[in-house]
Amino acid sequence: MSKEIPNVESSRRRFLQGTAAAGALSLAPGFVMRPRTASAATLGNVHTEAAKAAKGLAAGRQVSLTIMQPSGSLGNVKPVADKFTAETGIEIKYLEVPLGEINQKVLLEAVSKTGAFDIALPATFGIPDLAESGILVNMDQYAGKYEPEGFQDDALFSIGDYYKGSLYGYQTDGDTYVMFYNKDWLDNLDENKGFADKHGYKLKVPDTWEELDAMMAWFHRPDKGMYGGALYRTQFFLAWEWWGRFHAKGSYPLDDDLNPQINNDGGVAALEEMLAASEHLYPGARTNGLFENFEAFGAGDKFANIGWGGTQKFLNSDKSMIKGRMAFGSMPGGMVDGKLLRTPYFNWGWNYVVSSVSAEPEIAYLFTLYACSPAMSTIAVRDPGGYFDPFRGAHYEDAEIAGTYSPEFLAVHKQSMRGSIPDLYLKGQGEYFDELRVNLGAADAGTKTPKKALDDTARSWERITRRMGKRSQKVQWAFLKSIYPADIRGRLK
């Protein structure tokens, strides 16, 4: 499968030209091609040029910017902000909020308009709701003026930066799902012979969900203190695994008219298979949260886990008993029309955005451009205790970052980032996914059949779409489909 980096700007341009030609955007605001003026910036010096421009705009004035960031990310933000202050004289202040509340805090500012912050770091999946609220600056005008040609080409996932064709933020965190495996168990000769005798192929990093499920079942021996997997089964995380399993069946979640497809045969089969796999997980799968999961897999008595760069930071630390004894893989795929379809999945991430009630929106934008440049973002990602994971090509060449994550993990992470499908970046994303989570949880608890759980979700999605405005949602869905990775886009129906 091709692993080319999706060119979001090119896809955006094709989408806008095509829809404009069809007249679909005649009444839709914000759909303009981004004009680009001559700029001295290049990918190598964009941070320097951004700082120079910000300093010029602030000349003769006392200017400060306030950044609202999720708790735990100051180590990613402050080293870069300190350099920005040193180069520009612009003071940076910090407003820290719980990571689970930051999207709501940004949204509240659309109503209160207090000017409490200039820049924020919401989770990427919240960009559509925040853009629709009016609290985010549409960055097109500033990017056209300051962003150098090719700036997004080195960013391995930038789909979530755009809403209805316009730029609203810069991705600053590479949260693609990655698989973790107990390499000692994979390499065990006796286990390989026994598994091959039963299944007809040797143990390996699984290509498909079917292979993963078979391997977890093989290694699940609770009476011997061995467990097939540590995959999440709490309600919040269930939807993410199902999203990957569903796409690997070869379908989009919605058709072009926004009719849900999640309850088709593939969706039901994906859920049935996921529930069957639940029988081969460790006892804490239904209760343990994020950090408990890290610790559980780090004990070394489980075969498989799913997670992000943050998972690897823990597992590659001295707190983990499985450090140096892991194999890695992109999220498994499925066989569609006789060929393997992999659908890696980007499901979180933090995004630098600018408040529309900031007194200094242009300077604030320049800070986001500065912070997300190859040079400065490398400094941010180096923090071993922070949230930001690699998201630019330059990060994978940095020795300090390689030491934190391990070269073996980074090779898989980079490949997964390049080909990741997006989350459901529609207005009301939280509502759509909350309905999905509740019903998947009911199926996992046995109170609904898989088919009923997904039928109920589909009906709820139809109501949400009507309430959000079907016409507007169709415009964003058409745009989102146009920037799915090309090799995946061509195989989904």
Sequence and secondary structure as in RCSB ss.txt:
>XXXX:A:sequence
MSKEIPNVESSRRRFLQGTAAAGALSLAPGFVMRPRTASAATLGNVHTEAAKAAKGLAAGRQVSLTIMQPSGSLG
NVKPVADKFTAETGIEIKYLEVPLGEINQKVLLEAVSKTGAFDIALPATFGIPDLAESGILVNMDQYAGKYEPEG
FQDDALFSIGDYYKGSLYGYQTDGDTYVMFYNKDWLDNLDENKGFADKHGYKLKVPDTWEELDAMMAWFHRPDKG
MYGGALYRTQFFLAWEWWGRFHAKGSYPLDDDLNPQINNDGGVAALEEMLAASEHLYPGARTNGLFENFEAFGAG
DKFANIGWGGTQKFLNSDKSMIKGRMAFGSMPGGMVDGKLLRTPYFNWGWNYVVSSVSAEPEIAYLFTLYACSPA
MSTIAVRDPGGYFDPFRGAHYEDAEIAGTYSPEFLAVHKQSMRGSIPDLYLKGQGEYFDELRVNLGAADAGTKTP
KKALDDTARSWERITRRMGKRSQKVQWAFLKSIYPADIRGRLK
>XXXX:A:secstr
       HHHHHHHHHHHHHHTTTTTT TT         S  TTTHHHHHHHHHHHHHTTS  EEEEEEETT HH
HHHHHHHHHHHHH  EEEEEEE TTTHHHHHHHHHHH     SEE  BGGGHHHHHHHT B  THHHHHHH  TT
TTTTBS  GGGEETTEE  EE    B EEEEEHHHHH HHHHHHHHHHHSS   S SBHHHHHHHHHHH BGGGT
BEEE    SHHHHHHHHHHHHHTTT  SB TT  B TTSHHHHHHHHHHHHHGGGB GGGGT  HHHHHHHHHTS
 EEEEEE HHHHHHHTSTT TTTT EEEEE  BEEETTEEE   BB   BEEEEBTT S HHHHHHHHHHHTSHH
HHHHHHT TTSS    BGGGGG HHHHHHH HHHHHHHHHHHHT B    STTHHHHHHHHHHHHHHHHHTSS H
HHHHHHHHHHHHHHHHHH HHHHHHHHHHHHHTS HHHHTT  
